[in-house]
Amino acid sequence: MLTRFDFPVGFVFGAATAAYQIEGSAFGGCGPCHWDSFASTPGNVVRAEDGSRACDHYHRWEEDLDLLKAANLDGYRFSTSWARVMPDGVNVNPEGLDFYDRLVDGMLARGLKPFQTLYHWEMPSALADLGGWTNRDTCHRFADFSEAITRRLGDRVSAIATINEPWCVAWLSHFMGVHAPGLRDIRATARAMHHILLAHGLALERLRCMGQPNLGIVLNFDHATPATDSPEDQAASDLWDAIFNRWFIEGITRRTYPANVLKGLGPHMPENWQDDMALIGQPLDWLGVNYYTRHLHAHAPGTPWPSLRDVPGELPRTQMGWEIYPEGLHHFLIRLARDHVGDLPIYVTENGMANADVVEDGQVNDDVRESFLFTHLAATKQAIADGANVRGFFYWSLLDNYEWAEGYEKRFGLVHVDFDTLARTPKSSYHALARALARND
Ligand code: IFM
């Protein structure tokens, strides 16, 4: 079994969460966001559940930080909700700033490094009304938000990520309609695919001008596998790879977008998008990598671009139905270092699995998660040995929480949450991780 001593000195072991998924948006003067309205629309979210109470972390944050500490973790990846800090998307809510101030101080008091994410999907409804990420102006409002929250917390956080998972923000939400705002529109998609990176660039520029160090972005990656070795399926898989895994990192590191994606999105891109690429391609201090699974694709003749279809694979699956494929994590860590970021620090900012966990006699046995976690840690260790500059690993998630369109049904936590009583019960994977991370002192 791996322990912290199998990793380089200073390697950060952490757990991750996000504001809307745990805090409870009904509390503390938080404004409405597009997830509230998306969830209230029948058919979008399992049982139409929303994040209004979630894990009530807004009131129970001290207990939750204690859980991180008792697991011997070094860091905590959290996000600061735009709708909590600026309920109308523009004006600051002092209560929101005070909450995050207490939270960061609480981390430092426990010796936890705060890794902050600025956008983990709470688009204030007032800005969603104006078109959200399809509207270029939203990018400037995001830079204003980034400045306001950083003026308050910037002196104490270890790292800041601008955006979490641009692919989900843009493609999953505007092309596939699975996440808020639930659009299925190629023109909206093209705009969101570009504007989310423009927002990143504007925020980065603003925070750099303030002298803020250690700025990055968190991208998600999905291993692309062709369903067969036919040239058509290979091309379908390459296209998926370009949409999911190359668009954002190439925008940032090469200041251009993959040609096979522009073939579909090109006619719908914002005018003069090329003029934004220098801003988007500013150097990063670190890259965050979220990795969960792989997908097999085949060519789908006779369907509109991108003309591909999902083909089920044969590996064991998680409660989300996602195949378990740790080799994919090793693949991306090596590939990103080799093709894109060189020696830049990389953090695995999310990796984890959902499982139908139950409490029995006050305990939760989730051996399957323990095995998932340690095989992905082994893949990370191997990537370091193979030359990738990986500096940390954050498990998703500390707590069972609001899994977006899946409501509260899918449990990703190291800690079980009873959504009736809100009781927290550390699972066996939590205890295994705490043992692996124990220090000698
Ligand atoms: O819960 C999400 C998280 O908000 C973003 N990354 C993937 C997780 C699991 O789906």
Boltz pocket constraint, residues with backbone or C-beta under 6 A from the ligand:
constraints:
  - pocket:
      binder: B
      contacts: [[A, 18], [A, 21], [A, 165], [A, 290], [A, 350], [A, 396], [A, 402], [A, 403], [A, 404], [A, 412]]
      max_distance: 6.0
